Amino acid sequence: MALDLTPEQKAAGKANFEQAAGDLARAGKMDSMVTGGTDPTKPDRRDFIKATVAAGAVVPVSAAVYFGYNSWKGNKAVRTALIGTGDEGGVLVGDHNPEYNEIVAVCDIRPTNLDRIFEGEKAPSPRKGLNGLYGKDSGKKIARYTTVESLLADAKKLGLEAVVIATPLHTHDTIAKLCMDAGLHVLCEKLMASSITKCKEMIRYAKDKGLLLSVGHQRHYSTLYAHAIEVLQNGILGDVKHIRAQWPRNNSWPFTATAADKEKFATGNDIDGKPFDLPYYRDGWCKPVLAADAEPFLKEPQKLRDLGYNSITELTRWRLYEKTGGGLMAELGSHQLDASSIILGHVHPLAVSGIGGKYFYGPGRNDRESLDGVFVTYEFPGPNHPKGAKHGKDESDIVIVTYSSFNSNSFEDYGECVMGSRGTMILSKEAEVYLYKEPEPGKGASGGRDTKVTVTGAGGGKAAMEATSTWGGGGGAAISKGAAVGWDSAVRGYRTEMEHFAYCVRMWQKRGGKVDYSKNEKGELVNKEIIPRCHGEVAMADAILALSANMVMHKDYKEKRLAYEDAWFDSTKDDVPETKHAPKKA
């Protein structure tokens, strides 16, 4: 995120964060980090205190304790089917815990995806494959299906309890409702749906059926983000007025393939009559169409059209089309805007404006309908705004959140930079957190990128960072993972979100097969201990952020700024942005 941080400054920022987390935890200001919200009389709390006294440092508890599902012992794994075995499905399989979720069936309309989900990929890829996790002999017992209907027809025979949906965006709502009709709990990959109307329908469906609906915005289950947000909530950054989020990528390198690879590519014409083409650039969203995937649909093209695709190319490259995907905002931006919303206290934005377009790709060069460059500005309420976390009266308390993503340069890392009047926190690549104090006027070495800090006032008064020549009495544990670690399950959140989903299913059963989504007078879910952290209404807010940005950047949208309406975020109301503010062609 920061262009000119030296290795020494990164090390200092990392140590500062761990020191701050430790100071706050020792002062009882980070109870979730200490106990995971559990009863202080339980062993987790006692063990933590012993560790603190012995080592002078804070050791965060496990993700299961932290997120409140540490009582899994004695439960059987939830029998789960994976629908959609492509890139994201492979990540979910590779990071799932078979003690919590037992994959008993997989479903995909593409033959190569079905093969790949079993075979997996070589390290360091996180897509380990079912054979790698369960063994080849056990893998043979996992059922394969090519249609959702055939899978659900066997639901009882398979003993299915839940599904994980990792299909193209435009199919999420239809598949989720079919699965809930079959009495199955649903964990659906992000973005929740391709419109807010569909999001609201999914939420209402889950409520009507009394089933659990979780959506895969995995930062809700990242211990790295959880610890960072707890530090932020203690106010040590001062008055936060700007969050800069970004996810730059470089997909500008020529596509090359070996002779053996080329033999696997489809040739001739697609079902729409257009010839199959090869990518011009190397781009994970624009892959070559494989002959094995094309063959069944060339024989029966109507089957593919019935599924909502105009061609096999559209199926393979679904992220490139407005009808089937949500582009950069849905695939990348939704994660970081979700994080920004959490950082600001789960508040909803006030307005959005932005610019985006096809600035790099074009005819003959990985052409697409989705935008290849976006720069979006959101206005969020600060804590003292009437719509902010503290529901104050200061309407001028606004936080500006910017998000950018371009496809032609990856010089900077992806992440979020939170800037306050007293300090800066950088969350980089879902792997590291850096913390820096703002220098005070007229005081040398009182802040900056090389300064060591401790947190004072944490015991009674307002917590604040203080510059110091040496760090205090032991920081927190090494929460940040560093560049050497390519994949850490507790930090990434995929494993944790699936474990917690399984825990919620078992708690649902113990509560008599019912879930109550109603809220108390504080607006909190009365049944929150058995409802996934990123349930439908939380995920709908993320979808609104992403889809509204696409709306204001659309070439036919004539307004420069879109103001959000409270009713859009209320699943009980039919009001949605797409009907009132849909782009109008000139």
N, C-alpha and C positions, 0 to 999 in steps of 0.2 A: 504493500500500500504506500509506504513512504519511500520516495525515490532515492533519497540520499542517506538513509540510515546505514552506518557502518556496522560490521559484525559486532564491534564492541558496544555500540549503542543499542543494537538489538538484544544483546545479552543483558545489558543494564535494564532495558525496558521489560524484559521477561522476568528478571529477578525482582524488579519493582512490583510487578503484578502479584507475584507469589508472596512477596513480603506484605503487601497490602491485604491480600486475602487472609494471610496468617494473623496479622494484627487484628483485623476485624473479627475473625473467628474466635480468637482467644478472648475477645471482649464480648462474645455472645451476640455479635451483630450479623452472623451468617449461620443461623441455626440449621438451615437446610443443608448447608455444606457439612455441618457437624453430624446431624442426626437423620437427615432425610425426612424431617417432619414426623418422626416416630416418637413414641413415648420416651422421655428422658430417663426413665427408670430401667429401660431395656438395656441389654448387654452392649448394643452398638454404641450407646452414649457412654457407658462406663469404660469400654475399651478405648474409645476416643480420648477420654480424659487421661487415662493411664499413658497412652501414647504421647499426649501433649506434654505431660509432666516429665516423662522419661527423655524425650527427644528435643523438647523446646520448639517443636514444629507442629504444623497442622497437617494431618493426613486425611484427605477427603475419603469419605466412605464410598462403597461401591455404587455403581449406577442403580442397581436394584434397590438398595437402601435409600439412596438419594431420591429416587422417583417413586418410592413408596410401594414397591411390590416385592419385598424381600422374603415374603412368606410363601414361596412356591413349593417348598418341600411337601411331598405327598400328593401333588397334583400330577395328572397325566398330561402329556403334550396334547395340544389342540390339533385335531386332525384337519389339515389345511390343504386347499388346492391353490395353485398359482395359475392365474389366467393372464397370459402375456409373458412370453419367455425370451424377450429381446434383451437389449442392453440393460435397462433398469431392472427387469426381472432377474437377470443374471447377478446383479449387485445384491438384490434382496436375498436370493438363494445363498449366495456366497457368505452373507453376513448373518443369516438367521441361526438361531440356537435350537437344535433338534430336541432339546429337553423341554422347550416351551411350544414350539410349532413343529409338528411332524408333517412334512410335505408328502401327501399320499397320491396326489394327481397333479398333472400339469396340462395346460391347454394353450394351443396356439394354432393359427391358420397357416403359418409358414413352417414347412418341414425343416428348414435349416435351423430355425430357432429352437425347435423341439430337440434336435440333435445336440445343439450347442449347450442347452441348459443341463444336459447330462454330462457332456464331455468337459465343460468348463474351459478356462484359459490358463495359460502358464503364468506363474508368478512373475512380476508383482501385481498382476491383475487381481482385483477383488472378486472376480467371477470364478469361484472355485469349482462350480458344477456339482450336481447331485451325486455323481459317482465319487467325486473327491470327498464329499461330506459323509455319505452313507455307505460307500463301498459299492462296487459294481454289482455284486449279488443282490444287495438290498435295493439298489437302483432299479433292477429289473422288475421289482414288485410295484414300483410307482407307475400308476396308470397314465397313458397318454391319450389326449383328446384333441380333435381339430375344430370342434364347435362347442360353444358354451352350452347349447341345448343338450348335446349328448353327455357332457359332463354332469349337468344338473339332473338329467334323467337317472344317473347312477349315484346321485348324492347319498341316498340311504344305504346303498350297497357298500359305498366307500366309507360310510360313517362320517361324512363331512360335517364339520361344525362351522368352518369359516373359510373365506377366500381372500386372497391377496390379488388385487387387480393392477396390472402393469401394462395396460394396452394403450394404443393411441388415444389422445385426449378426447376426441369427439365420441368415443364409445363408452366412456366412464359411466355416465348416468344410466344408459340402457342396461349395461351388464350388471351394475350395482343393484338395480331394481329387480332384475331377473333373479339374482342371487338371494336377495331379501325375500322375494316371493317363495323361494325354496327354503326359507327359514334360516339362512346363513348370515353370520356376522361378516362385515365387510371392512377390510383395510384397502383403501384405494390410493393409488399413487397420485401425487400432485401433477398438475393442477387439478382441483376437484372436478371441474366440468368446464365445458366450452362456453357456457353462458351462466349468468347469475340465476336466471329462471330455472335452469337445470340443477344448479346447486340447491336452491330452495326446495325443489321437488325431491331431491335425494334426502335432505334433512327431514322433510315431512314424512317420507316413506319410512325412514328408520324409526321415527317416533310412532307412527301408526302401527308398525310391526313389532315395536318393543325390542328392536335389535340394536347392536352397537355399530356405529359408523365412525371409522377413523380414517384420516387422510395423511399421506406421507410427507409432511413437512418436517423432516427429521431433526431440524435444529431445536425443536421442542424437547428433544431427548438427548441433546449433546451436553455432556458434563462440562466441556470447555465453555460453551455458551452460558450454561447455567451458573457456573462459578463467576464468569465475567459479569453477568447481569446482577448477581448478588452484590458484587463490589460496586457496580455503578449505582445500585439502588441506595447505597449508603451516602451518596451525594458528594463523593470526594472529587469529582470532576467539576463541581460548581454548577453554574448555569449552562446547560447544554443547549446550543442553538443550531448546531449543524451536524449531520451525519452524512458522510460521503461513502457510498457503496458502489462497488464496481466488479465487473467480471470480464476483463479483456481476454480475447482469444486470438490466435493466429491460425487461420485455416487457408493460408495463401500459398501453400507449397504444392507443386505439381503432383497429380495422382500418378502413381506408378504401380505396376503389377507384374508378378512373375508369369512365365508361360503357363505354369501349373495353375495359378490363380485364374488366368484368362479363360482356361478351359471350363471353369465353373460359372462363367458369366452368361447370362441370357443373350441370345442373338435373335435377329429377325424383328418382327413387329409386336408391340404390346397389344392389349385388347382394345385400345382406343385407336389402333391403326398407326400410331407413331412408332418409329424404330427405337429399340432399346439403345441407350447411350451410356457412355462411361463418364464418370466425373472428370472435370478439368482440374479441380483442386482436390487435395486430400482433406476430406471433411466428413466427420462422423455422422452428420445429418444428411449427407448426400452420398450414399453408398451405391455401388453397382448392384443391379438386380441379378440375383442368382438363378441359374437355370432350374435348379431343384424347386425353388419357390414359384417360378413362373409356370412350370409344367402343368400342375393341376388346374390352374385358372385359365390357361390357354385352351384347355379341353372343355372347361365349363365356365366361360366368362361371366355368366349371369350370377353365379354364386358370389363372385367378388363384388359385382354391382349391387347385389342385395345387401351386402355389408356396408355399402356407402362409399365405395371406392370407384373412381373412374378408370383406373389402370393399375397394373401391378407395380409400376414405378411410383405411383402415388402411395400405395401400401408400404413400399420399402422406404420411401422418403417422406413420410407423413408429416414430419416437422416443418417441411418447406411450404405447406399449403395452409391458407387461412381456414379452410373448411375442416381440416383434420387436426391442426395443431395451433398453438398459441404463440409460437416464435420465441424470441429471446426473453420476453417478459414472463411468459409462462414457464419456460424451462430453466431459466437462470435467475432472472430478477425476482421472481416470487419468493425464492429462498431468502434473499437478502432484505427484501422489504418486510418479510415476515419477521426477520431478526430485528429490524429497526422498530417495528411495531412493539415487539416484546420489550426491547430496551426502553421504550417510552411508556411502558406500563399497559400494554395491550390496548392502546387507544386507536381509534379510527381516524383516518386523515380528514382534513378539511377540503383540500382541493389538489388537483394535479394539472400540470401542463408539460409539454414535451415536444421533442422533435425526433424523427426517425425516418429511415428510408432504406432503399437499396443503393448503397454507395459503393459497393465493391463487386458483388456478383451481377451477372447479367446474361444475356443470350449466349449460349455456348460456354458459359463459365459458371457452372453450378447454379443456374438461374432458379428463382424461387418467387413465391408470393410473399412470404414472411420477410420482415425487415432484417437487414444484416448489420444495422447500427442504430442504437437508441441512446438518447439522453433525456432523462425524465426528472422533473422536479415536483416533489410533494410538499405540501404544507400540512404539518402535523400540529396538534395542540400541545403546548408545553404543559408541565404539571399544574400551573396556576391558571390555565385557561379554563373557562367554564366546561369545556369538553375534555379537559386534561385529567391526569391521574388523580389530582387532588381536588378537582372540581372547584377551582378558584373563581375569581371575578375579573382576571386580567386578560382581556381579549387580545391584547398585543403580544401575549406569551405564545409565540409561534416557533416551531422547530422546522428548519428546512432540511429535507432529506433528498439527496440527489442520487440517481442511479444511472450508470452508463455501461454499455457493452458494445464492443465493436469486434468485427471478425478478422481484422487485418494486423493486429499488433498485440502482443502479450508481454510487453516489457515489464509492466507492473503486475503484482500478484492480485488475485481476487480477494475480496474481504470487505470489512466495514471499518471506517475510521470515525470514532465518536469524539467530537471536539467540544470541550466545555471551557468556562472562564477560568478554571483552576487546574485543568489538566486534559490530557488526551489519552484515549485508549484505542489501540488498533487490534482488530481481530483478523488475522491473516491466514488464508488458505485452510480454514477449519483445523488449524494445527497449532497456532501460536497466538499468545496475547501479549501485547506490549503496553506498558503504562508509563506515562511521563508527566511530570509536574510543570506547570507554567512558571516561568521565572518571575520574581517579584521586582518591581522597579526599585533601582538603587541598591539592591542586594546581590552581591556576587555569588555565583554558585548556588542560587536559591531555586533553581529549576533548569529545565532543558533536557536535551537528549542524553547527556552523559551523567546526569545527577541521580544519585541513590536517594530513595525515599523510604520513610516509614509513615504509618498512619497514627496520628495522635487524636485525642479526644474521643476515641472509640468507646471508652468505658462509660462516659457519662454525657459529655457535651457532643457537639456536632463533629463528626469525623472529618479530618482534613489531612492532606499529605504535607509532610514536612521534609525538607531536604536534610541529608545527613551525610557525614563522611564515611560512615560504615552502616551496614544494614543492622536492624534490630535483632531481637532474640529469636531468630529462626523464622523463616517465612512459611509459606504454605508448601504443600508437596509440589512436585514438578507436574503441574496441571498441563502446561503447554508441552507439546510433544516434539517440536523441532522438525527441521526439514528432513532429517534422516529417516523419519518414520513415514512410510508411504501411506499407511492405512491403519487407523486405530479405531476399533469398533465403538468404544465408549465415547470417543470424541465425535465420530461421524453420526452416531445416533440411529442408524438403520437397525442395528441389532436390538437396541434398547426399545425402540418404538414397537418392534414386533414382539418382544418379550412382554412389554406392558399390555399390548393388545391381547395376548394370550391370557395374561393375568386377569384382565377385565372380563374376558369371556367366562373364566372360571368363577369369578365373583358374581357375575350375572346369573350363573347357574345356582350358586349358593343362595342368592336372593330370590329364588323361585322362578327364574327365567323372566325377570322383569327389569326394565331400566326406566328410571324417571328422569326426563330431561328438564323438569321444571326448575325455576330459580327462586331464591329467597328474596327478602326485601333489599339485600345488598347487591342483587344481580348475580349471585354465585349459584352454581349448580348444586342442588341439594344432595345429589347422588354423585358428586364429583370424584369420590374415591374409587368408583368402578367405571368411570367414563374416560376414554382416552384423552390425553392432554390436547391433542389436535383433533377434536371432534368436528362435526359438520359446520357449526357456526363459526368456529375459529378459522377453519379452512375456507369458508365462503368469504370471509373478510380478505384473506390473501388472494382469492380469485378476483375479487372486486378491484384490488390494487393493480393486479396484472392486466386484467381485461379492460379496465378503464384507461390505462395508459396506452394500450393498443388503439383504443377508440380515439383518443385525442391526437395520436400520431398518424391516423389514417389519412390518406391523401384527400378523401372527400369530407373530412371533418372541418367545419368552417369556424368553429369557436377556438379560442386560444387557451382557455382555462375551463376546467370542469370542476364545479363545486359538488361535493358529495352530500347526499341526503341520508338522514338517519334511517329512514325506512328501508333503504337498500340493504342495510346490515341486519334487518329484522326478518327472520325466516318466516314469521307468521303473516307478513304483509307481502302483497304481490308486486309492489313497486320495485323496479329494477332499472339500472342505467341504460340497458340496451334498447328499451322501448321508448324512453324519453329523449335520449341523446344519441341515438344511432346516427352514424355519419350519413349525411344526405348528399347525394350526387348533384353536382351543379346542373 
